Amino acid sequence: MKCTNCGNDNPATLWDEGDTIYCSVCTHRTRKTDFEDDSVQCPYCHRLRDKKAMYCRYCNSSDWTPSSPAEFAEIDKILKDMGY
C-alpha cells in the first residue's frame, strides 16, 4: 500500500477502508481500483475535496448543493486570499 498524494508507504499510518486507503499523514484517500487520489470537485467552492469526507475542508460545506455565482465569487475570493 502507498499513498498517491504524499508517497507514504508506512503501514502504521495507512488504513485499508475496503475501496480506499486512508493516509493519516496527509489525510488523503487513494482508490484501490486504480491507485488514484479519491477526490471530487466540491460543488460549492470548486476545490477538490475528499469524496468520503463529511464536509469540504476549504468551505466547510456539508451538503452537495452548488453555489450561486455571487456565493462562489465571495468564497473564491476568501479562499484565494488564504492561499487556497
Distance bins in CASP14 RR format, pairs under 12 A and 6 or more apart:
PFRMAT RR
TARGET T0000
AUTHOR 0000-0000-0000
RMODE 2
METHOD distances of the structure
MODEL  1
1 7 0 0 0 0 0 1 0 0 0 0 0
1 8 0 0 0 0 1 0 0 0 0 0 0
1 9 1 0 0 1 0 0 0 0 0 0 0
1 10 0 0 0 0 1 0 0 0 0 0 0
1 11 1 0 0 1 0 0 0 0 0 0 0
1 12 0 0 0 0 0 1 0 0 0 0 0
1 13 0 0 0 0 0 1 0 0 0 0 0
1 14 1 0 1 0 0 0 0 0 0 0 0
1 15 0 0 0 0 1 0 0 0 0 0 0
1 16 1 0 0 1 0 0 0 0 0 0 0
1 17 0 0 0 0 0 1 0 0 0 0 0
1 18 0 0 0 0 0 1 0 0 0 0 0
1 20 0 0 0 0 0 1 0 0 0 0 0
1 21 1 0 1 0 0 0 0 0 0 0 0
1 22 0 0 0 0 0 1 0 0 0 0 0
1 23 0 0 0 0 1 0 0 0 0 0 0
1 29 0 0 0 0 0 1 0 0 0 0 0
1 30 0 0 0 0 1 0 0 0 0 0 0
1 32 0 0 0 0 1 0 0 0 0 0 0
1 35 0 0 0 0 1 0 0 0 0 0 0
2 8 1 0 0 1 0 0 0 0 0 0 0
2 9 1 0 1 0 0 0 0 0 0 0 0
2 10 0 0 0 0 1 0 0 0 0 0 0
2 11 0 0 0 0 0 1 0 0 0 0 0
2 13 0 0 0 0 0 1 0 0 0 0 0
2 14 1 0 0 1 0 0 0 0 0 0 0
2 21 0 0 0 0 1 0 0 0 0 0 0
2 23 0 0 0 0 1 0 0 0 0 0 0
2 25 0 0 0 0 0 1 0 0 0 0 0
2 26 0 0 0 0 0 1 0 0 0 0 0
2 28 0 0 0 0 0 1 0 0 0 0 0
2 30 1 0 0 1 0 0 0 0 0 0 0
2 32 0 0 0 0 0 1 0 0 0 0 0
2 35 1 0 0 1 0 0 0 0 0 0 0
3 9 1 0 0 1 0 0 0 0 0 0 0
3 10 0 0 0 0 1 0 0 0 0 0 0
3 11 0 0 0 0 0 1 0 0 0 0 0
3 13 0 0 0 0 1 0 0 0 0 0 0
3 14 1 0 0 1 0 0 0 0 0 0 0
3 15 0 0 0 0 0 1 0 0 0 0 0
3 20 0 0 0 0 0 1 0 0 0 0 0
3 21 1 0 0 1 0 0 0 0 0 0 0
3 22 0 0 0 0 1 0 0 0 0 0 0
3 23 1 1 0 0 0 0 0 0 0 0 0
3 24 0 0 0 0 1 0 0 0 0 0 0
3 25 1 0 0 1 0 0 0 0 0 0 0
3 26 1 0 0 1 0 0 0 0 0 0 0
3 27 0 0 0 0 1 0 0 0 0 0 0
3 28 1 0 0 1 0 0 0 0 0 0 0
3 29 0 0 0 0 1 0 0 0 0 0 0
3 30 1 0 1 0 0 0 0 0 0 0 0
3 31 0 0 0 0 0 1 0 0 0 0 0
3 35 0 0 0 0 1 0 0 0 0 0 0
3 36 0 0 0 0 0 1 0 0 0 0 0
3 37 0 0 0 0 1 0 0 0 0 0 0
3 38 0 0 0 0 0 1 0 0 0 0 0
4 14 0 0 0 0 0 1 0 0 0 0 0
4 20 0 0 0 0 0 1 0 0 0 0 0
4 21 0 0 0 0 1 0 0 0 0 0 0
4 22 0 0 0 0 0 1 0 0 0 0 0
4 23 0 0 0 0 1 0 0 0 0 0 0
4 26 0 0 0 0 1 0 0 0 0 0 0
4 28 1 0 0 1 0 0 0 0 0 0 0
4 29 0 0 0 0 1 0 0 0 0 0 0
4 30 1 0 1 0 0 0 0 0 0 0 0
4 31 0 0 0 0 1 0 0 0 0 0 0
4 32 0 0 0 0 0 1 0 0 0 0 0
4 34 0 0 0 0 1 0 0 0 0 0 0
4 35 1 0 1 0 0 0 0 0 0 0 0
4 36 1 0 0 1 0 0 0 0 0 0 0
4 37 1 0 1 0 0 0 0 0 0 0 0
4 38 0 0 0 0 1 0 0 0 0 0 0
4 39 0 0 0 0 1 0 0 0 0 0 0
5 14 0 0 0 0 0 1 0 0 0 0 0
5 20 0 0 0 0 0 1 0 0 0 0 0
5 21 0 0 0 0 0 1 0 0 0 0 0
5 22 0 0 0 0 0 1 0 0 0 0 0
5 23 1 0 0 1 0 0 0 0 0 0 0
5 24 0 0 0 0 0 1 0 0 0 0 0
5 25 0 0 0 0 1 0 0 0 0 0 0
5 26 1 0 1 0 0 0 0 0 0 0 0
5 27 0 0 0 0 1 0 0 0 0 0 0
5 28 1 1 0 0 0 0 0 0 0 0 0
5 29 0 0 0 0 1 0 0 0 0 0 0
5 30 1 0 0 1 0 0 0 0 0 0 0
5 31 0 0 0 0 0 1 0 0 0 0 0
5 35 0 0 0 0 0 1 0 0 0 0 0
5 36 0 0 0 0 0 1 0 0 0 0 0
5 37 1 0 1 0 0 0 0 0 0 0 0
5 38 0 0 0 0 1 0 0 0 0 0 0
5 39 0 0 0 0 1 0 0 0 0 0 0
5 48 0 0 0 0 0 1 0 0 0 0 0
5 50 0 0 0 0 0 1 0 0 0 0 0
6 13 0 0 0 0 1 0 0 0 0 0 0
6 14 0 0 0 0 0 1 0 0 0 0 0
6 21 0 0 0 0 0 1 0 0 0 0 0
6 23 1 0 0 1 0 0 0 0 0 0 0
6 24 0 0 0 0 0 1 0 0 0 0 0
6 25 1 0 1 0 0 0 0 0 0 0 0
6 26 1 0 1 0 0 0 0 0 0 0 0
6 27 0 0 0 0 1 0 0 0 0 0 0
6 28 1 0 0 1 0 0 0 0 0 0 0
6 29 0 0 0 0 0 1 0 0 0 0 0
6 30 0 0 0 0 1 0 0 0 0 0 0
6 37 0 0 0 0 0 1 0 0 0 0 0
7 13 0 0 0 0 0 1 0 0 0 0 0
7 14 0 0 0 0 1 0 0 0 0 0 0
7 21 0 0 0 0 0 1 0 0 0 0 0
7 23 0 0 0 0 1 0 0 0 0 0 0
7 25 0 0 0 0 1 0 0 0 0 0 0
7 26 0 0 0 0 1 0 0 0 0 0 0
7 28 0 0 0 0 1 0 0 0 0 0 0
7 30 0 0 0 0 1 0 0 0 0 0 0
7 35 0 0 0 0 0 1 0 0 0 0 0
7 37 0 0 0 0 0 1 0 0 0 0 0
8 14 1 0 0 1 0 0 0 0 0 0 0
8 15 0 0 0 0 0 1 0 0 0 0 0
8 21 0 0 0 0 1 0 0 0 0 0 0
8 22 0 0 0 0 0 1 0 0 0 0 0
8 23 1 0 1 0 0 0 0 0 0 0 0
8 24 0 0 0 0 1 0 0 0 0 0 0
8 25 1 0 1 0 0 0 0 0 0 0 0
8 26 1 0 0 1 0 0 0 0 0 0 0
8 27 0 0 0 0 0 1 0 0 0 0 0
8 28 0 0 0 0 1 0 0 0 0 0 0
8 30 0 0 0 0 1 0 0 0 0 0 0
9 21 0 0 0 0 0 1 0 0 0 0 0
9 23 0 0 0 0 1 0 0 0 0 0 0
9 25 0 0 0 0 0 1 0 0 0 0 0
9 30 0 0 0 0 0 1 0 0 0 0 0
10 21 0 0 0 0 0 1 0 0 0 0 0
10 23 0 0 0 0 1 0 0 0 0 0 0
10 24 0 0 0 0 1 0 0 0 0 0 0
10 25 1 0 0 1 0 0 0 0 0 0 0
10 26 0 0 0 0 0 1 0 0 0 0 0
11 21 0 0 0 0 0 1 0 0 0 0 0
11 23 0 0 0 0 0 1 0 0 0 0 0
11 24 0 0 0 0 0 1 0 0 0 0 0
12 23 0 0 0 0 0 1 0 0 0 0 0
12 24 0 0 0 0 1 0 0 0 0 0 0
12 25 0 0 0 0 1 0 0 0 0 0 0
13 21 0 0 0 0 0 1 0 0 0 0 0
13 22 0 0 0 0 1 0 0 0 0 0 0
13 23 1 0 0 1 0 0 0 0 0 0 0
13 24 1 0 1 0 0 0 0 0 0 0 0
13 25 1 0 1 0 0 0 0 0 0 0 0
13 26 0 0 0 0 1 0 0 0 0 0 0
13 27 0 0 0 0 0 1 0 0 0 0 0
13 28 0 0 0 0 0 1 0 0 0 0 0
14 20 0 0 0 0 0 1 0 0 0 0 0
14 21 1 0 1 0 0 0 0 0 0 0 0
14 22 1 0 0 1 0 0 0 0 0 0 0
14 23 1 0 1 0 0 0 0 0 0 0 0
14 24 1 0 0 1 0 0 0 0 0 0 0
14 25 0 0 0 0 1 0 0 0 0 0 0
14 26 0 0 0 0 0 1 0 0 0 0 0
14 27 0 0 0 0 0 1 0 0 0 0 0
14 28 0 0 0 0 0 1 0 0 0 0 0
14 29 0 0 0 0 0 1 0 0 0 0 0
14 30 0 0 0 0 1 0 0 0 0 0 0
14 32 0 0 0 0 0 1 0 0 0 0 0
15 21 1 0 0 1 0 0 0 0 0 0 0
15 22 1 0 1 0 0 0 0 0 0 0 0
15 23 1 0 0 1 0 0 0 0 0 0 0
15 24 1 0 0 1 0 0 0 0 0 0 0
15 25 0 0 0 0 0 1 0 0 0 0 0
15 27 0 0 0 0 0 1 0 0 0 0 0
15 28 0 0 0 0 0 1 0 0 0 0 0
15 29 0 0 0 0 1 0 0 0 0 0 0
15 30 0 0 0 0 0 1 0 0 0 0 0
15 32 0 0 0 0 0 1 0 0 0 0 0
15 52 0 0 0 0 0 1 0 0 0 0 0
16 22 0 0 0 0 1 0 0 0 0 0 0
16 23 0 0 0 0 0 1 0 0 0 0 0
16 29 0 0 0 0 0 1 0 0 0 0 0
16 30 0 0 0 0 0 1 0 0 0 0 0
16 32 0 0 0 0 1 0 0 0 0 0 0
17 23 0 0 0 0 0 1 0 0 0 0 0
17 24 0 0 0 0 0 1 0 0 0 0 0
17 29 1 0 0 1 0 0 0 0 0 0 0
17 30 0 0 0 0 1 0 0 0 0 0 0
17 31 0 0 0 0 0 1 0 0 0 0 0
17 32 0 0 0 0 1 0 0 0 0 0 0
17 38 0 0 0 0 1 0 0 0 0 0 0
17 50 0 0 0 0 0 1 0 0 0 0 0
17 51 0 0 0 0 0 1 0 0 0 0 0
17 52 1 0 0 1 0 0 0 0 0 0 0
18 29 0 0 0 0 0 1 0 0 0 0 0
18 30 0 0 0 0 0 1 0 0 0 0 0
18 31 0 0 0 0 0 1 0 0 0 0 0
18 32 1 0 0 1 0 0 0 0 0 0 0
18 33 0 0 0 0 0 1 0 0 0 0 0
18 38 0 0 0 0 0 1 0 0 0 0 0
18 52 0 0 0 0 0 1 0 0 0 0 0
19 29 0 0 0 0 1 0 0 0 0 0 0
19 30 0 0 0 0 0 1 0 0 0 0 0
19 31 1 0 0 1 0 0 0 0 0 0 0
19 32 1 0 1 0 0 0 0 0 0 0 0
19 33 1 0 0 1 0 0 0 0 0 0 0
19 34 0 0 0 0 0 1 0 0 0 0 0
19 38 0 0 0 0 1 0 0 0 0 0 0
19 51 0 0 0 0 0 1 0 0 0 0 0
19 52 0 0 0 0 1 0 0 0 0 0 0
20 28 0 0 0 0 1 0 0 0 0 0 0
20 29 1 0 1 0 0 0 0 0 0 0 0
20 30 1 0 0 1 0 0 0 0 0 0 0
20 31 1 0 1 0 0 0 0 0 0 0 0
20 32 1 0 0 1 0 0 0 0 0 0 0
20 33 0 0 0 0 1 0 0 0 0 0 0
20 34 0 0 0 0 0 1 0 0 0 0 0
20 35 0 0 0 0 0 1 0 0 0 0 0
20 36 0 0 0 0 0 1 0 0 0 0 0
20 37 0 0 0 0 1 0 0 0 0 0 0
20 38 1 0 1 0 0 0 0 0 0 0 0
20 39 0 0 0 0 0 1 0 0 0 0 0
20 50 0 0 0 0 1 0 0 0 0 0 0
20 51 0 0 0 0 1 0 0 0 0 0 0
20 52 1 0 0 1 0 0 0 0 0 0 0
20 53 0 0 0 0 0 1 0 0 0 0 0
21 28 0 0 0 0 1 0 0 0 0 0 0
21 29 1 0 0 1 0 0 0 0 0 0 0
21 30 1 0 1 0 0 0 0 0 0 0 0
21 31 0 0 0 0 1 0 0 0 0 0 0
21 32 1 0 0 1 0 0 0 0 0 0 0
21 33 0 0 0 0 0 1 0 0 0 0 0
21 35 0 0 0 0 1 0 0 0 0 0 0
21 36 0 0 0 0 0 1 0 0 0 0 0
21 37 0 0 0 0 0 1 0 0 0 0 0
21 38 0 0 0 0 1 0 0 0 0 0 0
21 52 0 0 0 0 0 1 0 0 0 0 0
22 28 1 0 0 1 0 0 0 0 0 0 0
22 29 1 0 1 0 0 0 0 0 0 0 0
22 30 0 0 0 0 1 0 0 0 0 0 0
22 31 0 0 0 0 0 1 0 0 0 0 0
22 32 0 0 0 0 0 1 0 0 0 0 0
22 37 0 0 0 0 0 1 0 0 0 0 0
22 38 0 0 0 0 1 0 0 0 0 0 0
22 50 0 0 0 0 1 0 0 0 0 0 0
22 51 0 0 0 0 0 1 0 0 0 0 0
22 52 0 0 0 0 1 0 0 0 0 0 0
22 53 0 0 0 0 0 1 0 0 0 0 0
23 29 1 0 0 1 0 0 0 0 0 0 0
23 30 1 0 0 1 0 0 0 0 0 0 0
23 37 0 0 0 0 0 1 0 0 0 0 0
23 38 0 0 0 0 0 1 0 0 0 0 0
23 50 0 0 0 0 0 1 0 0 0 0 0
26 37 0 0 0 0 0 1 0 0 0 0 0
26 39 0 0 0 0 0 1 0 0 0 0 0
26 50 0 0 0 0 0 1 0 0 0 0 0
26 57 0 0 0 0 0 1 0 0 0 0 0
27 37 0 0 0 0 0 1 0 0 0 0 0
27 38 0 0 0 0 0 1 0 0 0 0 0
27 39 0 0 0 0 0 1 0 0 0 0 0
27 49 0 0 0 0 0 1 0 0 0 0 0
27 50 1 0 0 1 0 0 0 0 0 0 0
27 52 0 0 0 0 0 1 0 0 0 0 0
27 53 0 0 0 0 1 0 0 0 0 0 0
27 57 0 0 0 0 1 0 0 0 0 0 0
28 36 0 0 0 0 0 1 0 0 0 0 0
28 37 1 0 0 1 0 0 0 0 0 0 0
28 38 1 0 0 1 0 0 0 0 0 0 0
28 39 1 0 0 1 0 0 0 0 0 0 0
28 48 0 0 0 0 1 0 0 0 0 0 0
28 49 0 0 0 0 0 1 0 0 0 0 0
28 50 1 0 0 1 0 0 0 0 0 0 0
28 51 0 0 0 0 0 1 0 0 0 0 0
28 52 0 0 0 0 0 1 0 0 0 0 0
28 53 0 0 0 0 0 1 0 0 0 0 0
28 57 0 0 0 0 0 1 0 0 0 0 0
29 35 0 0 0 0 0 1 0 0 0 0 0
29 36 0 0 0 0 0 1 0 0 0 0 0
29 37 1 0 0 1 0 0 0 0 0 0 0
29 38 1 1 0 0 0 0 0 0 0 0 0
29 39 1 0 0 1 0 0 0 0 0 0 0
29 40 0 0 0 0 0 1 0 0 0 0 0
29 48 0 0 0 0 0 1 0 0 0 0 0
29 49 0 0 0 0 0 1 0 0 0 0 0
29 50 1 0 0 1 0 0 0 0 0 0 0
29 51 1 0 0 1 0 0 0 0 0 0 0
29 52 1 0 0 1 0 0 0 0 0 0 0
29 53 0 0 0 0 1 0 0 0 0 0 0
30 36 1 0 0 1 0 0 0 0 0 0 0
30 37 1 0 0 1 0 0 0 0 0 0 0
30 38 1 0 0 1 0 0 0 0 0 0 0
30 39 0 0 0 0 0 1 0 0 0 0 0
30 50 0 0 0 0 0 1 0 0 0 0 0
30 51 0 0 0 0 0 1 0 0 0 0 0
30 52 0 0 0 0 0 1 0 0 0 0 0
31 37 1 0 0 1 0 0 0 0 0 0 0
31 38 1 0 1 0 0 0 0 0 0 0 0
31 39 0 0 0 0 1 0 0 0 0 0 0
31 40 0 0 0 0 0 1 0 0 0 0 0
31 50 0 0 0 0 0 1 0 0 0 0 0
31 51 0 0 0 0 1 0 0 0 0 0 0
31 52 0 0 0 0 0 1 0 0 0 0 0
32 38 0 0 0 0 1 0 0 0 0 0 0
36 48 0 0 0 0 0 1 0 0 0 0 0
36 51 0 0 0 0 0 1 0 0 0 0 0
37 48 1 0 0 1 0 0 0 0 0 0 0
37 49 0 0 0 0 0 1 0 0 0 0 0
37 50 0 0 0 0 1 0 0 0 0 0 0
37 51 0 0 0 0 1 0 0 0 0 0 0
38 48 0 0 0 0 0 1 0 0 0 0 0
38 49 0 0 0 0 0 1 0 0 0 0 0
38 50 1 0 0 1 0 0 0 0 0 0 0
38 51 1 0 1 0 0 0 0 0 0 0 0
38 52 1 0 0 1 0 0 0 0 0 0 0
38 53 0 0 0 0 1 0 0 0 0 0 0
39 47 0 0 0 0 1 0 0 0 0 0 0
39 48 1 0 1 0 0 0 0 0 0 0 0
39 49 1 0 0 1 0 0 0 0 0 0 0
39 50 1 0 0 1 0 0 0 0 0 0 0
39 51 1 0 0 1 0 0 0 0 0 0 0
39 52 0 0 0 0 0 1 0 0 0 0 0
39 53 0 0 0 0 1 0 0 0 0 0 0
39 56 0 0 0 0 0 1 0 0 0 0 0
39 57 0 0 0 0 0 1 0 0 0 0 0
39 58 0 0 0 0 0 1 0 0 0 0 0
40 46 0 0 0 0 0 1 0 0 0 0 0
40 47 0 0 0 0 0 1 0 0 0 0 0
40 48 1 0 0 1 0 0 0 0 0 0 0
40 49 1 0 0 1 0 0 0 0 0 0 0
40 50 0 0 0 0 1 0 0 0 0 0 0
40 51 1 0 1 0 0 0 0 0 0 0 0
40 52 0 0 0 0 1 0 0 0 0 0 0
40 53 0 0 0 0 1 0 0 0 0 0 0
40 56 0 0 0 0 0 1 0 0 0 0 0
40 64 0 0 0 0 1 0 0 0 0 0 0
41 47 1 0 0 1 0 0 0 0 0 0 0
41 48 1 0 0 1 0 0 0 0 0 0 0
41 49 1 0 0 1 0 0 0 0 0 0 0
41 50 0 0 0 0 0 1 0 0 0 0 0
41 51 0 0 0 0 0 1 0 0 0 0 0
41 56 0 0 0 0 1 0 0 0 0 0 0
41 58 0 0 0 0 0 1 0 0 0 0 0
41 59 0 0 0 0 0 1 0 0 0 0 0
41 61 0 0 0 0 0 1 0 0 0 0 0
41 64 0 0 0 0 0 1 0 0 0 0 0
41 66 0 0 0 0 0 1 0 0 0 0 0
41 67 0 0 0 0 0 1 0 0 0 0 0
42 48 1 0 0 1 0 0 0 0 0 0 0
42 49 1 0 1 0 0 0 0 0 0 0 0
42 50 0 0 0 0 1 0 0 0 0 0 0
42 51 0 0 0 0 0 1 0 0 0 0 0
42 53 0 0 0 0 1 0 0 0 0 0 0
42 55 0 0 0 0 1 0 0 0 0 0 0
42 56 1 0 1 0 0 0 0 0 0 0 0
42 57 0 0 0 0 1 0 0 0 0 0 0
42 58 1 0 0 1 0 0 0 0 0 0 0
42 59 1 0 0 1 0 0 0 0 0 0 0
42 60 0 0 0 0 0 1 0 0 0 0 0
42 61 1 0 0 1 0 0 0 0 0 0 0
42 62 0 0 0 0 0 1 0 0 0 0 0
42 63 0 0 0 0 0 1 0 0 0 0 0
42 64 0 0 0 0 1 0 0 0 0 0 0
42 65 0 0 0 0 0 1 0 0 0 0 0
42 66 0 0 0 0 1 0 0 0 0 0 0
42 67 0 0 0 0 1 0 0 0 0 0 0
42 72 0 0 0 0 0 1 0 0 0 0 0
42 75 0 0 0 0 1 0 0 0 0 0 0
42 76 0 0 0 0 0 1 0 0 0 0 0
42 79 0 0 0 0 0 1 0 0 0 0 0
42 84 0 0 0 0 0 1 0 0 0 0 0
43 49 0 0 0 0 1 0 0 0 0 0 0
43 56 0 0 0 0 1 0 0 0 0 0 0
43 59 0 0 0 0 0 1 0 0 0 0 0
43 61 1 0 0 1 0 0 0 0 0 0 0
43 63 0 0 0 0 1 0 0 0 0 0 0
43 64 1 0 1 0 0 0 0 0 0 0 0
43 65 1 0 0 1 0 0 0 0 0 0 0
43 66 1 0 1 0 0 0 0 0 0 0 0
43 67 1 0 0 1 0 0 0 0 0 0 0
43 68 0 0 0 0 0 1 0 0 0 0 0
43 71 0 0 0 0 0 1 0 0 0 0 0
43 72 0 0 0 0 1 0 0 0 0 0 0
43 75 0 0 0 0 0 1 0 0 0 0 0
44 55 0 0 0 0 0 1 0 0 0 0 0
44 56 1 0 0 1 0 0 0 0 0 0 0
44 58 0 0 0 0 1 0 0 0 0 0 0
44 59 1 0 1 0 0 0 0 0 0 0 0
44 60 0 0 0 0 1 0 0 0 0 0 0
44 61 1 0 1 0 0 0 0 0 0 0 0
44 62 0 0 0 0 1 0 0 0 0 0 0
44 63 0 0 0 0 1 0 0 0 0 0 0
44 64 0 0 0 0 1 0 0 0 0 0 0
44 65 1 0 0 1 0 0 0 0 0 0 0
44 66 1 0 0 1 0 0 0 0 0 0 0
44 67 1 0 1 0 0 0 0 0 0 0 0
44 68 0 0 0 0 1 0 0 0 0 0 0
44 71 1 0 0 1 0 0 0 0 0 0 0
44 72 1 0 0 1 0 0 0 0 0 0 0
44 74 0 0 0 0 0 1 0 0 0 0 0
44 75 1 0 0 1 0 0 0 0 0 0 0
44 76 0 0 0 0 0 1 0 0 0 0 0
44 79 0 0 0 0 0 1 0 0 0 0 0
45 55 0 0 0 0 0 1 0 0 0 0 0
45 56 1 0 0 1 0 0 0 0 0 0 0
45 57 0 0 0 0 1 0 0 0 0 0 0
45 58 1 0 1 0 0 0 0 0 0 0 0
45 59 1 1 0 0 0 0 0 0 0 0 0
45 60 0 0 0 0 1 0 0 0 0 0 0
45 61 1 0 0 1 0 0 0 0 0 0 0
45 65 0 0 0 0 0 1 0 0 0 0 0
45 66 0 0 0 0 0 1 0 0 0 0 0
45 67 1 0 0 1 0 0 0 0 0 0 0
45 71 0 0 0 0 1 0 0 0 0 0 0
45 72 1 0 0 1 0 0 0 0 0 0 0
45 73 0 0 0 0 0 1 0 0 0 0 0
45 74 0 0 0 0 0 1 0 0 0 0 0
45 75 1 0 1 0 0 0 0 0 0 0 0
45 76 1 0 0 1 0 0 0 0 0 0 0
45 77 0 0 0 0 0 1 0 0 0 0 0
45 78 0 0 0 0 1 0 0 0 0 0 0
45 79 1 0 0 1 0 0 0 0 0 0 0
45 80 0 0 0 0 0 1 0 0 0 0 0
45 82 0 0 0 0 0 1 0 0 0 0 0
45 84 0 0 0 0 1 0 0 0 0 0 0
46 56 0 0 0 0 1 0 0 0 0 0 0
46 58 0 0 0 0 1 0 0 0 0 0 0
46 59 0 0 0 0 1 0 0 0 0 0 0
46 61 0 0 0 0 0 1 0 0 0 0 0
46 66 0 0 0 0 1 0 0 0 0 0 0
46 67 0 0 0 0 1 0 0 0 0 0 0
46 69 0 0 0 0 0 1 0 0 0 0 0
46 71 0 0 0 0 0 1 0 0 0 0 0
46 72 1 0 0 1 0 0 0 0 0 0 0
46 73 0 0 0 0 0 1 0 0 0 0 0
46 75 0 0 0 0 1 0 0 0 0 0 0
46 76 1 0 0 1 0 0 0 0 0 0 0
46 79 0 0 0 0 1 0 0 0 0 0 0
46 80 0 0 0 0 0 1 0 0 0 0 0
46 84 0 0 0 0 0 1 0 0 0 0 0
47 53 0 0 0 0 0 1 0 0 0 0 0
47 56 1 0 0 1 0 0 0 0 0 0 0
47 57 0 0 0 0 1 0 0 0 0 0 0
47 58 1 0 1 0 0 0 0 0 0 0 0
47 59 1 0 0 1 0 0 0 0 0 0 0
47 60 0 0 0 0 0 1 0 0 0 0 0
47 61 0 0 0 0 0 1 0 0 0 0 0
47 67 0 0 0 0 0 1 0 0 0 0 0
47 72 0 0 0 0 0 1 0 0 0 0 0
47 75 0 0 0 0 1 0 0 0 0 0 0
47 76 0 0 0 0 1 0 0 0 0 0 0
47 78 0 0 0 0 0 1 0 0 0 0 0
47 79 1 0 0 1 0 0 0 0 0 0 0
47 80 0 0 0 0 0 1 0 0 0 0 0
47 82 0 0 0 0 0 1 0 0 0 0 0
47 83 0 0 0 0 0 1 0 0 0 0 0
47 84 1 0 0 1 0 0 0 0 0 0 0
48 56 0 0 0 0 1 0 0 0 0 0 0
48 57 0 0 0 0 1 0 0 0 0 0 0
48 58 0 0 0 0 1 0 0 0 0 0 0
48 59 0 0 0 0 0 1 0 0 0 0 0
48 84 0 0 0 0 0 1 0 0 0 0 0
49 55 0 0 0 0 1 0 0 0 0 0 0
49 56 1 0 1 0 0 0 0 0 0 0 0
49 57 1 0 0 1 0 0 0 0 0 0 0
49 58 1 0 0 1 0 0 0 0 0 0 0
49 59 0 0 0 0 1 0 0 0 0 0 0
49 60 0 0 0 0 0 1 0 0 0 0 0
49 61 0 0 0 0 1 0 0 0 0 0 0
49 62 0 0 0 0 0 1 0 0 0 0 0
49 64 0 0 0 0 0 1 0 0 0 0 0
49 84 0 0 0 0 0 1 0 0 0 0 0
50 56 0 0 0 0 1 0 0 0 0 0 0
50 57 1 0 0 1 0 0 0 0 0 0 0
50 58 0 0 0 0 0 1 0 0 0 0 0
51 64 0 0 0 0 0 1 0 0 0 0 0
53 59 0 0 0 0 0 1 0 0 0 0 0
53 60 0 0 0 0 0 1 0 0 0 0 0
53 61 0 0 0 0 0 1 0 0 0 0 0
53 62 0 0 0 0 1 0 0 0 0 0 0
53 64 0 0 0 0 0 1 0 0 0 0 0
54 60 0 0 0 0 0 1 0 0 0 0 0
54 61 0 0 0 0 0 1 0 0 0 0 0
54 62 1 0 1 0 0 0 0 0 0 0 0
54 63 0 0 0 0 0 1 0 0 0 0 0
54 64 0 0 0 0 0 1 0 0 0 0 0
55 61 1 0 0 1 0 0 0 0 0 0 0
55 62 1 0 1 0 0 0 0 0 0 0 0
55 63 0 0 0 0 1 0 0 0 0 0 0
55 64 0 0 0 0 0 1 0 0 0 0 0
56 62 1 0 0 1 0 0 0 0 0 0 0
56 63 0 0 0 0 1 0 0 0 0 0 0
56 64 0 0 0 0 1 0 0 0 0 0 0
56 65 0 0 0 0 0 1 0 0 0 0 0
56 67 0 0 0 0 0 1 0 0 0 0 0
56 75 0 0 0 0 0 1 0 0 0 0 0
56 79 0 0 0 0 0 1 0 0 0 0 0
56 84 0 0 0 0 0 1 0 0 0 0 0
57 79 0 0 0 0 0 1 0 0 0 0 0
57 82 0 0 0 0 0 1 0 0 0 0 0
57 84 0 0 0 0 1 0 0 0 0 0 0
58 75 0 0 0 0 1 0 0 0 0 0 0
58 76 0 0 0 0 0 1 0 0 0 0 0
58 78 0 0 0 0 1 0 0 0 0 0 0
58 79 1 0 1 0 0 0 0 0 0 0 0
58 80 0 0 0 0 0 1 0 0 0 0 0
58 82 0 0 0 0 1 0 0 0 0 0 0
58 83 0 0 0 0 0 1 0 0 0 0 0
58 84 1 0 1 0 0 0 0 0 0 0 0
59 65 0 0 0 0 0 1 0 0 0 0 0
59 66 0 0 0 0 0 1 0 0 0 0 0
59 67 0 0 0 0 1 0 0 0 0 0 0
59 71 0 0 0 0 1 0 0 0 0 0 0
59 72 0 0 0 0 1 0 0 0 0 0 0
59 74 0 0 0 0 0 1 0 0 0 0 0
59 75 1 0 1 0 0 0 0 0 0 0 0
59 76 0 0 0 0 1 0 0 0 0 0 0
59 78 0 0 0 0 1 0 0 0 0 0 0
59 79 1 0 0 1 0 0 0 0 0 0 0
59 82 0 0 0 0 0 1 0 0 0 0 0
59 84 0 0 0 0 1 0 0 0 0 0 0
60 75 0 0 0 0 1 0 0 0 0 0 0
60 78 0 0 0 0 0 1 0 0 0 0 0
60 79 0 0 0 0 0 1 0 0 0 0 0
61 67 0 0 0 0 1 0 0 0 0 0 0
61 71 0 0 0 0 0 1 0 0 0 0 0
61 72 0 0 0 0 0 1 0 0 0 0 0
61 75 0 0 0 0 1 0 0 0 0 0 0
61 79 0 0 0 0 0 1 0 0 0 0 0
65 71 0 0 0 0 0 1 0 0 0 0 0
65 72 0 0 0 0 0 1 0 0 0 0 0
66 72 0 0 0 0 1 0 0 0 0 0 0
66 75 0 0 0 0 0 1 0 0 0 0 0
67 73 0 0 0 0 1 0 0 0 0 0 0
67 74 0 0 0 0 1 0 0 0 0 0 0
67 75 1 0 0 1 0 0 0 0 0 0 0
67 76 0 0 0 0 1 0 0 0 0 0 0
67 79 0 0 0 0 0 1 0 0 0 0 0
68 74 0 0 0 0 1 0 0 0 0 0 0
68 75 0 0 0 0 0 1 0 0 0 0 0
69 75 0 0 0 0 0 1 0 0 0 0 0
69 76 0 0 0 0 0 1 0 0 0 0 0
70 76 0 0 0 0 0 1 0 0 0 0 0
70 77 0 0 0 0 0 1 0 0 0 0 0
71 77 0 0 0 0 0 1 0 0 0 0 0
71 78 0 0 0 0 0 1 0 0 0 0 0
72 78 0 0 0 0 0 1 0 0 0 0 0
72 79 0 0 0 0 0 1 0 0 0 0 0
72 80 0 0 0 0 0 1 0 0 0 0 0
73 79 0 0 0 0 0 1 0 0 0 0 0
73 80 0 0 0 0 0 1 0 0 0 0 0
74 80 0 0 0 0 0 1 0 0 0 0 0
74 81 0 0 0 0 0 1 0 0 0 0 0
75 81 0 0 0 0 0 1 0 0 0 0 0
75 82 0 0 0 0 0 1 0 0 0 0 0
75 84 0 0 0 0 1 0 0 0 0 0 0
76 82 0 0 0 0 0 1 0 0 0 0 0
76 83 0 0 0 0 0 1 0 0 0 0 0
76 84 0 0 0 0 1 0 0 0 0 0 0
77 83 0 0 0 0 0 1 0 0 0 0 0
77 84 0 0 0 0 0 1 0 0 0 0 0
78 84 0 0 0 0 1 0 0 0 0 0 0
END
